[in-house]
């Protein structure tokens, strides 16, 4: 997803898909609500149900443009954003499939650069539903089938395909011959589905690796890297690891990237945060290993890094919520929600020591709240615990307060926390506020703020 002009949160959204507060659910979203009854479990990792459905549709997964498949715990969405931006800078038409969405479901599907329309998505859902003939299937599987059907019918040069959860048994893994794979940072998350160790989680994410297909990855914990190496060796696939097969490092105001194909002098990525150099590097390493004809010009990679956008990943807000803060204050939003994301955010907070920093944290149940907060609290002036009324499976603010060791104060909502900060900070030097902890919270914040991506 990329930046845009108001009143849409995303570029290319048709007139009927205004992503504004209070927008009514479209026809496709009403269909999705009905489909929950077919298989009420939100997550049931398996490929069998989807493979049967795709066979009934005539195997659209076999008629896709070249695919770059992206997995990981943290950074996979940003890696997708860099892949898309680089390819589009080279003049390519790019399909994109990501999850979850922030405001409207349509953010998940981009057809040759444009968000899918409500009518086109609804029609695809109905076609998939008819082909599935009432068999059990999860909502993610049926929406993935609808996306694949659309991707097979709209001409494009590349499909950037983000894994939903894990890799080996994720619905997106029905694509059996991608052009390249990317595996972003791996950390502890979704342990109830993927395993209770980094090695087990990495082995599941490594399930997207295919025989002979290059897979690029960044720095990983030793046990995670060992699992990736074992899977790549078993499948005869080259695994391109940072600091062994490719390198990226700061160079003046930009970056220096190096791999077997040579060295590139690049600008600093448009996405904020030191960790984005690695996500950009993974994307570049995968594309250069695949080596499509359109990647010959260094200018496409340069322009891609300069233009990549990804909402709710250290995104500065400028709307209604930010207007509630004193003049000169900054309001930022990030959807990171696990221990690894906390570590990555802390790197950025260390670069923000020029002014006070206030955390506003809301999280989803099942997340390790204390682990997320641990690297952040020492860098914050104050911390506030919040839960929005529409926030999916929100952790109650009092539980966040407890996980912070009593450091955080209850909001209890974002607007309440911002109002308290505005009152306490009146006349004080300008500060920054970072709202973080959940993509579901991020979606609610975007709706309240009415702010397009920066």
Residue, then its C-alpha position, 0 to 999 in steps of 0.5 A: x500500500x502506498x501514499x495518496x491524496x485525501x480523502x482516500x487512505x490509499x491510492x487508486x481507490x475507486x470513488x465508491x471506496x472512500x476510506x473515511x470514518x463511518x463508511x458503510x460496509x460494501x457488498x463484498x464485506x457483507x458477503x464475507x460476514x456471511x461466509x464466516x458461517x461456513x467455517x467459523x474458525x478464523x485460523x485453521x492452517x491447511x491447504x486441502x480445502x483451498x486446493x479443492x476450491x481452486x480445482x473447482x475454479x479451474x486452477x487460477x493459481x496456475x495462471x498468475x504472473x511471476x510471484x514474489x512470496x513474502x513471509x516473516x514475523x515482522x517486516x514482511x509488509x514493508x518488504x512487500x511495499x519495497x518490492x511493489x515500489x521498485x517494480x512500479x518504478x521500473x514501469x511494471x504492473x504489480x498485483x499485491x495481496x497483503x493482510x490484514x487491512x486497516x480500514x476497509x477489506x479492499x486494502x488487501x487486494x491491488x490489481x495492476x496498481x489499483x485497489x480492487x473495486x467493491x463490485x469486482x471483489x464481491x463478484x469474485x467472492x460469489x464465484x468462489x462461493x459457488x465453486x466451493x459448493x458449501x464445503x467448509x472453508x475459512x474466510x481467509x481461504x475463500x478471500x485468498x481464492x477470490x484474490x487469486x481468481x482476480x489476479x489470474x484475469x487481470x494482466x500484470x507483470x508481478x504479483x507480490x504475495x504476502x503470507x497471512x500466517x506462518x508459511x507452510x500451510x498458509x493459504x498463499x502457499x498454493x503457489x508452487x513455483x514463485x520467481x523468488x521468496x523473501x523471509x523477513x525478521x522472525x521472532x516469537x508470535x502466534x506460538x499457539x499455531x506455529x510452535x513454541x520455539x524460534x526454530x519451530x516458527x522459522x521452520x513453518x515460515x521456511x515452508x514457502x521455500x521451493x526447489x531451486x527458487x532463490x530465497x532472501x532473508x535478513x539477520x535472524x537469531x541463530x536457531x531461526x537461521x539454522x531452520x531456514x538453512x535446513x529447509x533450503x538445503x532440503x529443497x535445493x534452494x539458494x538461501x541468500x542471507x544478510x552479511x553472508x550473501x548480501x550486505x546493506x549499511x549506512x553510507x552518508x545520507x543513504x545506504x550502500x547495498x552489495x551482493x554477487x551482482x555488484x554494489x549499489x549506492x542508494x538513498x535512505x528508504x522513505x519508510x522511517x526506522x533503521x530496520x527498514x534498511x534490512x527490509x529494503x535489502x531483502x527485497x533488493x536481494x530477492x529481485x536481483x537473484x531472480x533478475x527479471x529483465x526490467x531490473x537492469x536500471x539502478x534508477x528503479x531501485x533508487x526510485x522504489x526506495x524513495x517512494x515506498x509507503x506502508x500505512x501504520x508503519x511509523x506513519x505520521x498523522x496530520x488529521x483530527x487526532x493530531x490537531x488535538x495536540x499542542x502546536x509543534x507536537x508530532x503524532x505517529x502511528x505504528x502497528x507493530x505488536x510483538x516482541x520483535x516489533x518492540x525491539x525494532x521500534x526501540x531503535x527508532x525511539x533512540x533516534x528520537x531523543x531530541x524531544x520527549x516521547x509519549x507512548x500510547x499503547x493498545x494491544x490484541x489479546x494473545x500478544x505478549x504485552x510485557x515483552x512488547x513494552x520492555x524495550x520501549x518503556x525505558x525510552x518513553x517519558x510517559x506511557x498510556x494504556x488504551x483500547x478503542x471500542x471498535x478494536x478487535x480483541x483488545x486487551x483491557x487497559x488495566x492489563x496493559x498497565x499491569x504488564x508495564x509494572x504500573x508505569x502506564x496510565x489508563x487512557x482509557x481511549x486514544x483521544x483521552x490520552x491525547x487530551x491529557x497529554x495536551x493539558x499536561x504539555x501546554x506551554x512545554x517544549x514540543x514532544x512526540x506521541x507514538x500510538x502503537x501495539x496493534x494493527x487493529x488499533x491502527x485501523x481505528x486510529x486512522x478512522x478517527x484521525x481521518x489522516x491519509x498516509x504521510 
